[in-house]
């Protein structure tokens, strides 16, 4: 039994790793970063991420990571947006939407509501379905490669959310490079915890 569990774990790790390596590398990454730089760092807007369910958790994580690395970002819950939170959207903002199917009802509705508020509001979508209506309507579509879920049922978002997370990391890192984000900038945003202490030590060296 012990050996069987280890074998299963190794198989899951292999499949997750393959999913990451099979993310399509296209110019969509560069175009997405260009949009982020233009809307947030040049025009003074903010990045607004959104997703439903597990994708929403990834969108929250991406938002906090962007914030800590110099790109003002907030998470907008697609359902709460229909009850007033849509008011967070302002001129020059940019939406970053996550939907594995590219058909998530709440996200499709969010785009319609957002464009009713601001017809020129651009959006990036991270999806496993680049042929979906949401993907085709986006300014930039980043495809995950639609990896098969490692879940025993093939249903629970597992491998797909791994790919989404990695795509978010790529966007953050490339944006940091473009903005010239430094360890000094990092330390100003981290006053507490281990990372805050480490960044201040690095500044002193």
N, CA, C and O of each residue as an XYZ file, in Angstrom:
820
protein
N       0.829     -1.206      0.000
C       0.000      0.000      0.000
C       0.866      1.259      0.000
O       0.590      2.221     -0.717
N       1.937      1.232      0.836
C       2.827      2.382      0.936
C       3.438      2.717     -0.428
O       3.472      3.879     -0.832
N       3.920      1.685     -1.132
C       4.522      1.903     -2.448
C       3.514      2.397     -3.462
O       3.855      3.182     -4.346
N       2.268      1.941     -3.342
C       1.211      2.355     -4.262
C       0.913      3.840     -4.106
O       0.712      4.546     -5.094
N       0.885      4.309     -2.862
C       0.629      5.735     -2.606
C       1.755      6.588     -3.175
O       1.506      7.617     -3.802
N       2.980      6.161     -2.956
C       4.127      6.909     -3.480
C       4.090      6.978     -4.996
O       4.404      8.011     -5.587
N       3.705      5.875     -5.620
C       3.616      5.840     -7.077
C       2.545      6.798     -7.586
O       2.734      7.473     -8.598
N       1.417      6.849     -6.874
C       0.326      7.756     -7.251
C       0.756      9.210     -7.116
O       0.456     10.040     -7.974
N       1.460      9.508     -6.035
C       1.940     10.879     -5.817
C       2.906     11.299     -6.920
O       2.833     12.420     -7.424
N       3.799     10.404     -7.289
C       4.758     10.704     -8.356
C       4.036     10.945     -9.682
O       4.429     11.806    -10.469
N       2.983     10.177     -9.913
C       2.197     10.333    -11.144
C       1.500     11.688    -11.176
O       1.467     12.350    -12.213
N       0.943     12.098    -10.040
C       0.282     13.400     -9.961
C       1.282     14.521    -10.205
O       1.005     15.459    -10.953
N       2.445     14.419     -9.572
C       3.488     15.434     -9.754
C       3.912     15.521    -11.222
O       4.113     16.610    -11.759
N       4.044     14.365    -11.855
C       4.449     14.326    -13.259
C       3.401     14.997    -14.144
O       3.740     15.775    -15.036
N       2.141     14.694    -13.894
C       1.066     15.257    -14.711
C       0.928     16.761    -14.496
O       0.673     17.505    -15.444
N       1.097     17.210    -13.253
C       1.038     18.650    -12.969
C       2.201     19.362    -13.661
O       2.018     20.425    -14.254
N       3.398     18.772    -13.583
C       4.577     19.372    -14.213
C       4.407     19.449    -15.730
O       4.762     20.452    -16.349
N       3.868     18.399    -16.318
C       3.645     18.382    -17.771
C       2.630     19.453    -18.178
O       2.759     20.073    -19.233
N       1.625     19.659    -17.334
C       0.618     20.672    -17.627
C       1.245     22.060    -17.681
O       0.912     22.867    -18.549
N       2.147     22.328    -16.756
C       2.838     23.621    -16.729
C       3.717     23.779    -17.971
O       3.720     24.834    -18.606
N       4.451     22.743    -18.308
C       5.354     22.811    -19.459
C       4.597     22.892    -20.784
O       5.148     23.334    -21.792
N       3.335     22.464    -20.780
C       2.533     22.481    -22.005
C       1.670     23.732    -22.147
O       0.862     23.821    -23.073
N       1.829     24.702    -21.243
C       1.123     25.971    -21.405
C       1.618     26.609    -22.703
O       2.824     26.791    -22.871
N       0.715     26.952    -23.623
C       1.151     27.547    -24.901
C       1.897     28.860    -24.691
O       1.372     29.789    -24.077
N       3.111     28.929    -25.198
C       3.917     30.150    -25.080
C       3.750     30.948    -26.370
O       4.327     30.613    -27.405
N       2.954     32.005    -26.287
C       2.657     32.838    -27.452
C       2.885     34.313    -27.115
O       3.263     34.657    -25.995
N       2.648     35.171    -28.103
C       2.825     36.601    -27.868
C       1.719     37.181    -26.988
O       1.741     38.369    -26.666
N       0.755     36.350    -26.599
C      -0.326     36.834    -25.734
C       0.223     37.304    -24.380
O      -0.328     38.223    -23.774
N       1.292     36.685    -23.913
C       1.894     37.103    -22.648
C       2.456     38.524    -22.768
O       2.233     39.368    -21.900
N       3.173     38.765    -23.837
C       3.752     40.087    -24.051
C       2.662     41.139    -24.223
O       2.767     42.244    -23.691
N       1.616     40.791    -24.969
C       0.523     41.741    -25.193
C      -0.228     42.032    -23.896
O      -0.687     43.153    -23.675
N      -0.350     41.021    -23.045
C      -1.006     41.226    -21.752
C      -0.189     42.162    -20.870
O      -0.739     43.062    -20.236
N       1.114     41.948    -20.833
C       1.980     42.815    -20.034
C       1.972     44.235    -20.601
O       1.975     45.206    -19.845
N       1.962     44.356    -21.914
C       1.864     45.682    -22.543
C       0.613     46.416    -22.063
O       0.664     47.607    -21.756
N      -0.509     45.701    -22.001
C      -1.769     46.300    -21.544
C      -1.683     46.724    -20.086
O      -2.158     47.798    -19.716
N      -1.075     45.878    -19.257
C      -0.921     46.189    -17.841
C      -0.061     47.442    -17.657
O      -0.391     48.323    -16.863
N       1.033     47.507    -18.395
C       1.915     48.670    -18.310
C       1.183     49.928    -18.773
O       1.269     50.974    -18.129
N       0.469     49.827    -19.880
C      -0.224     50.982    -20.450
C      -1.337     51.491    -19.529
O      -1.405     52.684    -19.236
N      -2.196     50.596    -19.079
C      -3.365     51.028    -18.302
C      -3.015     51.425    -16.869
O      -3.534     52.416    -16.355
N      -2.143     50.661    -16.229
C      -1.866     50.913    -14.815
C      -0.685     51.836    -14.605
O      -0.777     52.811    -13.859
N       0.432     51.533    -15.263
C       1.655     52.284    -14.978
C       1.813     53.553    -15.802
O       2.611     54.418    -15.442
N       1.083     53.685    -16.886
C       1.154     54.917    -17.682
C      -0.087     55.784    -17.522
O       0.009     57.005    -17.400
N      -1.253     55.142    -17.524
C      -2.501     55.907    -17.445
C      -3.030     56.051    -16.020
O      -3.970     56.808    -15.780
N      -2.431     55.329    -15.078
C      -2.830     55.481    -13.675
C      -4.079     54.731    -13.260
O      -4.677     55.051    -12.233
N      -4.488     53.728    -14.048
C      -5.624     52.907    -13.648
C      -5.176     51.811    -12.699
O      -4.070     51.860    -12.161
N      -6.034     50.824    -12.493
C      -5.671     49.686    -11.646
C      -6.085     48.390    -12.332
O      -6.937     48.383    -13.220
N      -5.478     47.317    -11.911
C      -5.816     45.998    -12.434
C      -6.921     45.421    -11.552
O      -6.816     45.447    -10.326
N      -7.968     44.906    -12.168
C      -9.081     44.312    -11.428
C      -9.208     42.853    -11.858
O      -9.549     42.569    -13.006
N      -8.936     41.933    -10.941
C      -9.017     40.513    -11.270
C     -10.360     39.955    -10.832
O     -10.979     40.463     -9.898
N     -10.807     38.903    -11.516
C     -12.070     38.279    -11.129
C     -12.134     36.846    -11.629
O     -11.547     36.496    -12.653
N     -12.850     36.037    -10.889
C     -13.068     34.644    -11.251
C     -14.101     34.078    -10.303
O     -14.360     34.662     -9.250
N     -14.692     32.962    -10.653
C     -15.732     32.347     -9.828
C     -15.222     31.019     -9.288
O     -14.533     30.284     -9.995
N     -15.553     30.710     -8.050
C     -15.145     29.436     -7.471
C     -13.639     29.338     -7.304
O     -12.999     30.272     -6.820
N     -13.066     28.189     -7.711
C     -11.621     27.985     -7.565
C     -10.837     29.004     -8.384
O      -9.781     29.468     -7.954
N     -11.352     29.353     -9.567
C     -10.686     30.358    -10.396
C     -10.653     31.702     -9.685
O      -9.718     32.485     -9.855
N     -11.691     31.964     -8.883
C     -11.728     33.200     -8.112
C     -10.627     33.234     -7.063
O     -10.049     34.289     -6.800
N     -10.333     32.082     -6.464
C      -9.242     32.019     -5.481
C      -7.902     32.327     -6.141
O      -7.047     32.990     -5.555
N      -7.729     31.838     -7.365
C      -6.501     32.128     -8.106
C      -6.440     33.617     -8.435
O      -5.380     34.237     -8.338
N      -7.577     34.187     -8.824
C      -7.635     35.614     -9.151
C      -7.276     36.464     -7.936
O      -6.615     37.494     -8.072
N      -7.712     36.035     -6.741
C      -7.366     36.744     -5.508
C      -5.861     36.689     -5.261
O      -5.238     37.690     -4.908
N      -5.298     35.520     -5.451
C      -3.863     35.346     -5.237
C      -3.056     36.215     -6.203
O      -2.075     36.845     -5.807
N      -3.470     36.246     -7.461
C      -2.787     37.072     -8.454
C      -2.873     38.544     -8.058
O      -1.906     39.288     -8.219
N      -4.029     38.964     -7.542
C      -4.211     40.358     -7.144
C      -3.248     40.746     -6.029
O      -2.618     41.802     -6.090
N      -3.129     39.899     -5.011
C      -2.251     40.234     -3.895
C      -0.781     40.228     -4.317
O       0.015     41.026     -3.823
N      -0.428     39.330     -5.224
C       0.959     39.263     -5.693
C       1.308     40.493     -6.525
O       2.398     41.049     -6.389
N       0.382     40.918     -7.386
C       0.606     42.141     -8.149
C       0.756     43.343     -7.216
O       1.638     44.178     -7.413
N      -0.107     43.430     -6.199
C      -0.037     44.556     -5.263
C       1.325     44.637     -4.587
O       1.899     45.718     -4.455
N       1.832     43.495     -4.163
C       3.092     43.478     -3.429
C       4.295     43.768     -4.313
O       5.399     43.994     -3.817
N       4.078     43.761     -5.619
C       5.195     44.019     -6.538
C       4.977     45.279     -7.379
O       5.526     45.416     -8.472
N       4.163     46.194     -6.846
C       4.091     47.528     -7.432
C       3.014     47.805     -8.452
O       3.013     48.869     -9.070
N       2.084     46.863     -8.647
C       0.985     47.088     -9.587
C      -0.332     47.090     -8.813
O      -0.796     46.024     -8.406
N      -0.946     48.252     -8.599
C      -2.190     48.334     -7.831
C      -3.273     47.422     -8.420
O      -3.660     47.562     -9.580
N      -3.746     46.495     -7.602
C      -4.685     45.477     -8.075
C      -5.719     45.168     -7.003
O      -5.400     45.128     -5.815
N      -6.955     44.952     -7.427
C      -8.000     44.533     -6.502
C      -8.734     43.331     -7.092
O      -8.779     43.151     -8.309
N      -9.303     42.518     -6.214
C     -10.142     41.396     -6.647
C     -11.595     41.827     -6.586
O     -12.035     42.381     -5.579
N     -12.337     41.581     -7.642
C     -13.761     41.887     -7.699
C     -14.546     40.583     -7.820
O     -14.416     39.866     -8.812
N     -15.351     40.282     -6.820
C     -16.174     39.059     -6.894
C     -17.269     39.278     -7.929
O     -18.002     40.263     -7.841
N     -17.398     38.391     -8.902
C     -18.358     38.616     -9.991
C     -19.813     38.698     -9.540
O     -20.613     39.406    -10.152
N     -20.160     37.978     -8.473
C     -21.533     38.058     -7.982
C     -21.774     39.350     -7.211
O     -22.813     39.990     -7.367
N     -20.813     39.726     -6.383
C     -20.944     40.971     -5.623
C     -20.943     42.181     -6.559
O     -21.496     43.229     -6.226
N     -20.323     42.035     -7.724
C     -20.306     43.131     -8.699
C     -21.719     43.512     -9.110
O     -21.993     44.671     -9.421
N     -22.623     42.522     -9.110
C     -24.004     42.775     -9.501
C     -24.814     43.459     -8.398
O     -25.963     43.849     -8.605
N     -24.200     43.596     -7.232
C     -24.893     44.208     -6.094
C     -24.161     45.452     -5.594
O     -24.176     45.760     -4.402
N     -23.514     46.166     -6.534
C     -22.909     47.442     -6.190
C     -21.398     47.512     -6.276
O     -20.840     48.590     -6.484
N     -20.714     46.359     -6.118
C     -19.253     46.398     -6.131
C     -18.672     46.738     -7.493
O     -17.476     47.003     -7.608
N     -19.504     46.735     -8.523
C     -19.053     47.140     -9.856
C     -18.529     48.577     -9.823
O     -17.756     48.991    -10.687
N     -18.966     49.323     -8.813
C     -18.537     50.707     -8.679
C     -17.048     50.875     -8.443
O     -16.539     51.995     -8.482
N     -16.337     49.771     -8.197
C     -14.880     49.847     -8.031
C     -14.189     50.205     -9.337
O     -13.058     50.692     -9.336
N     -14.876     49.962    -10.459
C     -14.273     50.203    -11.769
C     -14.223     51.693    -12.091
O     -15.201     52.419    -11.917
N     -13.060     52.125    -12.564
C     -12.845     53.516    -12.923
C     -12.192     53.617    -14.302
O     -11.814     52.613    -14.905
N     -12.073     54.839    -14.777
C     -11.426     55.093    -16.054
C      -9.996     54.550    -16.030
O      -9.288     54.676    -15.031
N      -9.588     53.948    -17.141
C      -8.232     53.418    -17.342
C      -7.957     52.107    -16.607
O      -6.832     51.609    -16.640
N      -8.971     51.539    -15.943
C      -8.767     50.238    -15.301
C      -8.646     49.136    -16.358
O      -8.965     49.333    -17.531
N      -8.178     47.983    -15.907
C      -8.001     46.825    -16.786
C      -8.500     45.589    -16.058
O      -8.116     45.349    -14.913
N      -9.349     44.803    -16.705
C      -9.849     43.567    -16.115
C      -8.962     42.381    -16.478
O      -8.526     42.246    -17.621
N      -8.700     41.530    -15.498
C      -8.020     40.257    -15.728
C      -8.971     39.173    -15.237
O      -9.127     38.976    -14.032
N      -9.606     38.472    -16.174
C     -10.645     37.511    -15.848
C     -10.147     36.081    -16.018
O      -9.399     35.779    -16.948
N     -10.572     35.205    -15.107
C     -10.152     33.808    -15.161
C     -11.373     32.908    -15.249
O     -12.246     32.941    -14.382
N     -11.425     32.111    -16.297
C     -12.527     31.161    -16.489
C     -12.013     29.979    -17.291
O     -11.664     30.129    -18.462
N     -11.962     28.821    -16.682
C     -11.433     27.646    -17.377
C     -12.259     27.307    -18.608
O     -11.709     26.967    -19.656
N     -13.576     27.400    -18.482
C     -14.461     27.058    -19.596
C     -14.606     28.198    -20.595
O     -14.956     27.980    -21.755
N     -14.334     29.416    -20.132
C     -14.562     30.587    -20.980
C     -16.040     30.890    -21.135
O     -16.440     31.711    -21.960
N     -16.856     30.203    -20.316
C     -18.306     30.375    -20.412
C     -18.950     30.639    -19.046
O     -20.176     30.695    -18.942
N     -18.148     30.798    -18.017
C     -18.684     30.998    -16.672
C     -19.715     32.123    -16.668
O     -19.403     33.267    -17.000
N     -20.937     31.785    -16.291
C     -22.043     32.743    -16.409
C     -21.751     34.061    -15.704
O     -21.968     35.133    -16.270
N     -21.261     33.984    -14.473
C     -21.027     35.197    -13.699
C     -19.951     36.081    -14.330
O     -20.017     37.307    -14.237
N     -18.959     35.455    -14.973
C     -17.882     36.228    -15.601
C     -18.365     36.850    -16.910
O     -18.027     37.991    -17.225
N     -19.151     36.096    -17.665
C     -19.730     36.647    -18.896
C     -20.616     37.845    -18.561
O     -20.569     38.872    -19.238
N     -21.424     37.702    -17.508
C     -22.295     38.801    -17.089
C     -21.478     39.991    -16.611
O     -21.841     41.141    -16.859
N     -20.364     39.712    -15.918
C     -19.501     40.793    -15.430
C     -18.958     41.627    -16.586
O     -18.915     42.854    -16.504
N     -18.546     40.965    -17.655
C     -18.014     41.721    -18.801
C     -19.085     42.618    -19.412
O     -18.804     43.743    -19.826
N     -20.308     42.111    -19.463
C     -21.400     42.912    -20.023
C     -21.695     44.115    -19.137
O     -21.880     45.227    -19.633
N     -21.739     43.893    -17.834
C     -22.011     44.979    -16.895
C     -20.883     46.013    -16.913
O     -21.124     47.220    -16.876
N     -19.658     45.513    -16.969
C     -18.502     46.418    -16.974
C     -18.485     47.279    -18.226
O     -18.168     48.466    -18.160
N     -18.823     46.690    -19.363
C     -18.820     47.447    -20.614
C     -20.024     48.376    -20.735
O     -19.990     49.359    -21.475
N     -21.085     48.055    -20.000
C     -22.216     48.981    -19.939
C     -21.805     50.234    -19.160
O     -22.231     51.347    -19.466
N     -20.968     50.016    -18.148
C     -20.451     51.121    -17.339
C     -19.385     51.890    -18.095
O     -19.355     53.120    -18.069
N     -18.500     51.149    -18.775
C     -17.406     51.751    -19.542
C     -17.161     50.913    -20.794
O     -16.463     49.901    -20.726
N     -17.720     51.314    -21.931
C     -17.611     50.537    -23.174
C     -16.170     50.293    -23.633
O     -15.908     49.352    -24.382
N     -15.253     51.124    -23.191
C     -13.866     51.008    -23.643
C     -12.970     50.241    -22.675
O     -11.755     50.187    -22.867
N     -13.556     49.650    -21.639
C     -12.762     48.943    -20.635
C     -12.154     47.677    -21.240
O     -12.893     46.778    -21.642
N     -10.817     47.588    -21.313
C     -10.188     46.399    -21.910
C     -10.134     45.241    -20.912
O     -10.174     45.459    -19.701
N     -10.043     44.020    -21.420
C      -9.879     42.906    -20.494
C      -9.035     41.785    -21.091
O      -9.037     41.522    -22.294
N      -8.315     41.143    -20.176
C      -7.492     39.976    -20.469
C      -8.216     38.767    -19.895
O      -8.795     38.861    -18.813
N      -8.200     37.651    -20.582
C      -8.812     36.443    -20.036
C      -7.798     35.303    -20.036
O      -7.072     35.094    -21.008
N      -7.766     34.575    -18.930
C      -6.980     33.347    -18.816
C      -7.986     32.207    -18.857
O      -8.871     32.137    -18.004
N      -7.866     31.313    -19.831
C      -8.889     30.291    -20.023
C      -8.321     29.012    -20.635
O      -7.265     29.011    -21.267
N      -9.056     27.935    -20.426
C      -8.708     26.678    -21.063
C      -9.422     26.507    -22.384
O      -9.243     25.503    -23.073
N     -10.245     27.504    -22.740
C     -11.039     27.419    -23.966
C     -10.858     28.691    -24.803
O     -11.682     29.603    -24.729
N      -9.784     28.756    -25.596
C      -9.526     29.958    -26.402
C     -10.529     30.192    -27.522
O     -10.495     31.234    -28.176
N     -11.423     29.233    -27.752
C     -12.459     29.392    -28.777
C     -13.793     29.845    -28.194
O     -14.781     29.966    -28.918
N     -13.820     30.093    -26.898
C     -15.054     30.497    -26.234
C     -15.411     31.943    -26.571
O     -14.540     32.719    -26.963
N     -16.679     32.307    -26.422
C     -17.096     33.692    -26.673
C     -16.322     34.696    -25.812
O     -15.943     35.767    -26.286
N     -16.092     34.339    -24.539
C     -15.364     35.226    -23.636
C     -13.954     35.489    -24.153
O     -13.469     36.620    -24.116
N     -13.302     34.433    -24.637
C     -11.945     34.561    -25.164
C     -11.918     35.420    -26.419
O     -11.033     36.258    -26.593
N     -12.886     35.206    -27.282
C     -12.917     35.945    -28.549
C     -13.238     37.427    -28.359
O     -12.835     38.260    -29.172
N     -13.952     37.753    -27.300
C     -14.301     39.142    -27.032
C     -13.199     39.886    -26.287
O     -13.221     41.114    -26.201
N     -12.235     39.141    -25.749
C     -11.184     39.755    -24.937
C     -10.180     40.520    -25.794
O     -10.064     40.285    -26.997
N      -9.467     41.427    -25.162
C      -8.390     42.133    -25.846
C      -7.166     41.229    -25.961
O      -6.428     41.286    -26.944
N      -6.963     40.396    -24.943
C      -5.880     39.407    -24.957
C      -6.386     38.132    -24.295
O      -6.966     38.171    -23.210
N      -6.162     37.006    -24.957
C      -6.532     35.700    -24.398
C      -5.258     34.886    -24.155
O      -4.462     34.671    -25.069
N      -5.084     34.448    -22.934
C      -3.958     33.577    -22.598
C      -4.516     32.181    -22.314
O      -5.297     32.001    -21.380
N      -4.120     31.214    -23.105
C      -4.639     29.852    -22.977
C      -3.808     29.019    -22.008
O      -2.581     29.117    -21.983
N      -4.485     28.206    -21.215
C      -3.794     27.334    -20.264
C      -3.297     26.047    -20.914
O      -2.451     25.348    -20.356
N      -3.829     25.739    -22.102
C      -3.517     24.462    -22.732
C      -4.549     23.398    -22.400
O      -4.475     22.271    -22.888
N      -5.518     23.770    -21.559
C      -6.612     22.888    -21.149
C      -6.109     21.512    -20.689
O      -6.464     20.493    -21.280
N      -5.291     21.484    -19.644
C      -4.791     20.196    -19.149
C      -5.894     19.385    -18.479
O      -6.828     19.953    -17.914
N      -5.789     18.072    -18.539
C      -6.740     17.199    -17.856
C      -6.524     17.306    -16.354
O      -5.385     17.343    -15.888
N      -7.619     17.357    -15.591
C      -7.502     17.471    -14.142
C      -6.946     16.179    -13.549
O      -7.287     15.083    -13.993
N      -6.079     16.324    -12.533
C      -5.538     15.126    -11.880
C      -6.541     14.531    -10.892
O      -6.347     13.420    -10.398
N      -7.596     15.262    -10.611
C      -8.674     14.752     -9.753
C      -9.118     13.380    -10.261
O      -9.248     13.167    -11.467
N      -9.350     12.453     -9.327
C      -9.741     11.089     -9.704
C     -11.015     11.059    -10.529
O     -11.238     10.131    -11.306
N     -11.860     12.086    -10.357
C     -13.097     12.162    -11.125
C     -12.916     12.932    -12.429
O     -13.781     12.904    -13.305
N     -11.787     13.616    -12.546
C     -11.543     14.439    -13.720
C     -12.379     15.704    -13.735
O     -12.565     16.317    -14.786
N     -12.889     16.101    -12.565
C     -13.793     17.235    -12.480
C     -13.249     18.396    -11.637
O     -13.310     19.553    -12.052
N     -12.722     18.078    -10.463
C     -12.287     19.122     -9.541
C     -11.145     19.939    -10.128
O     -10.154     19.366    -10.581
N     -11.260     21.265    -10.131
C     -10.161     22.108    -10.639
C      -8.882     21.855     -9.843
O      -8.788     22.214     -8.670
N      -7.916     21.245    -10.483
C      -6.639     20.920     -9.850
C      -5.501     21.337    -10.787
O      -4.824     22.338    -10.551
N      -5.307     20.572    -11.831
C      -4.259     20.897    -12.798
C      -4.543     22.218    -13.504
O      -3.621     22.980    -13.793
N      -5.799     22.488    -13.778
C      -6.146     23.738    -14.464
C      -5.803     24.943    -13.620
O      -5.338     25.956    -14.142
N      -6.029     24.845    -12.300
C      -5.715     25.982    -11.430
C      -4.204     26.130    -11.235
O      -3.705     27.227    -10.986
N      -3.492     25.021    -11.349
C      -2.027     25.103    -11.312
C      -1.526     25.923    -12.493
O      -0.682     26.804    -12.332
N      -2.049     25.632    -13.679
C      -1.658     26.366    -14.889
C      -2.037     27.841    -14.774
O      -1.261     28.715    -15.162
N      -3.230     28.121    -14.240
C      -3.654     29.513    -14.062
C      -2.707     30.273    -13.133
O      -2.353     31.425    -13.387
N      -2.305     29.599    -12.048
C      -1.393     30.217    -11.081
C      -0.057     30.554    -11.725
O       0.486     31.640    -11.520
N       0.464     29.619    -12.500
C       1.750     29.837    -13.169
C       1.645     30.979    -14.171
O       2.562     31.794    -14.269
N       0.554     31.053    -14.911
C       0.363     32.157    -15.858
C       0.342     33.488    -15.110
O       0.930     34.470    -15.563
N      -0.335     33.517    -13.969
C      -0.344     34.728    -13.154
C       1.046     35.115    -12.709
O       1.406     36.293    -12.729
N       1.843     34.115    -12.302
C       3.227     34.376    -11.883
C       4.048     34.971    -13.028
O       4.841     35.890    -12.822
N       3.853     34.444    -14.220
C       4.581     34.954    -15.388
C       4.241     36.416    -15.628
O       5.133     37.228    -15.875
N       2.969     36.759    -15.557
C       2.550     38.144    -15.778
C       3.147     39.074    -14.722
O       3.591     40.179    -15.034
N       3.151     38.613    -13.468
C       3.721     39.418    -12.382
C       5.212     39.654    -12.605
O       5.685     40.788    -12.537
N       5.941     38.584    -12.870
C       7.398     38.682    -13.025
C       7.776     39.551    -14.219
O       8.684     40.377    -14.125
N       7.086     39.370    -15.336
C       7.396     40.168    -16.522
C       7.042     41.641    -16.321
O       7.734     42.524    -16.828
N       5.973     41.901    -15.587
C       5.611     43.286    -15.278
C       6.657     43.916    -14.370
O       7.020     45.077    -14.557
N       7.142     43.166    -13.392
C       8.203     43.663    -12.503
C       9.440     44.063    -13.303
O      10.058     45.093    -13.036
N       9.791     43.241    -14.279
C      10.960     43.539    -15.111
C      10.751     44.822    -15.900
O      11.652     45.655    -16.007
N       9.542     44.972    -16.455
C       9.245     46.143    -17.284
C       9.233     47.434    -16.459
O       9.624     48.491    -16.954
N       8.790     47.349    -15.218
C       8.699     48.548    -14.377
C       9.975     48.824    -13.602
O      10.109     49.870    -12.966
N      10.912     47.887    -13.654
C      12.166     48.082    -12.925
C      11.973     48.022    -11.419
O      12.642     48.737    -10.674
N      11.068     47.177    -10.976
C      10.743     47.049     -9.549
C      11.952     46.515     -8.783
O      12.516     45.482     -9.142
N      12.348     47.230     -7.719
C      13.572     46.904     -6.977
C      13.275     46.340     -5.597
O      12.132     46.355     -5.141
N      14.323     45.841     -4.932
C      14.164     45.333     -3.573
C      13.787     46.468     -2.623
O      13.097     46.242     -1.628
N      14.235     47.683     -2.925
C      13.837     48.842     -2.117
C      12.341     49.082     -2.248
O      11.660     49.366     -1.263
N      11.833     48.966     -3.475
C      10.393     49.108     -3.696
C       9.624     48.024     -2.941
O       8.561     48.271     -2.371
N      10.185     46.830     -2.954
C       9.545     45.699     -2.285
C       9.470     45.925     -0.783
O       8.441     45.674     -0.155
N      10.585     46.409     -0.207
C      10.636     46.598      1.248
C       9.636     47.648      1.724
O       9.132     47.564      2.844
N       9.349     48.633      0.879
C       8.384     49.680      1.243
C       6.966     49.131      1.349
O       6.108     49.729      1.998
N       6.727     47.996      0.711
C       5.391     47.401      0.710
C       5.266     46.229      1.673
O       4.193     45.644      1.817
N       6.384     45.889      2.338
C       6.384     44.771      3.287
C       7.000     45.234      4.603
O       8.214     45.159      4.793
N       6.153     45.711      5.504
C       6.651     46.230      6.780
C       6.707     45.159      7.857
O       7.385     45.326      8.871
N       6.005     44.077      7.643
C       5.989     43.029      8.649
C       6.373     41.685      8.067
O       6.466     41.510      6.852
N       6.594     40.733      8.976
C       6.868     39.367      8.558
C       8.288     39.119      8.092
O       9.119     40.024      8.022
N       8.532     37.867      7.779
C       9.869     37.431      7.365
C      10.336     38.109      6.090
O      11.489     38.527      5.991
N       9.425     38.221      5.093
C       9.812     38.834      3.826
C      10.150     40.307      3.999
O      11.065     40.818      3.353
N       9.414     40.990      4.871
C       9.713     42.390      5.131
C      11.094     42.550      5.744
O      11.867     43.422      5.348
N      11.392     41.702      6.711
C      12.702     41.749      7.367
C      13.818     41.427      6.379
O      14.848     42.101      6.366
N      13.621     40.406      5.558
C      14.650     40.015      4.595
C      14.893     41.109      3.557
O      16.037     41.388      3.201
N      13.812     41.729      3.072
C      13.974     42.778      2.056
C      14.722     43.980      2.622
O      15.511     44.606      1.915
N      14.480     44.310      3.896
C      15.198     45.430      4.511
C      16.674     45.103      4.698
O      17.529     45.976      4.552
N      16.973     43.854      5.021
C      18.371     43.429      5.152
C      19.085     43.532      3.808
O      20.243     43.944      3.736
N      18.374     43.151      2.743
C      18.968     43.221      1.412
C      19.238     44.673      1.018
O      20.219     44.958      0.331
N      18.373     45.588      1.448
C      18.576     47.005      1.155
C      19.804     47.556      1.856
O      20.458     48.472      1.358
N      20.110     46.998      3.005
C      21.242     47.479      3.823
C      22.579     46.958      3.329
O      23.631     47.493      3.679
N      22.537     45.911      2.513
C      23.803     45.300      2.052
C      24.485     46.156      0.983
O      25.552     45.792      0.490
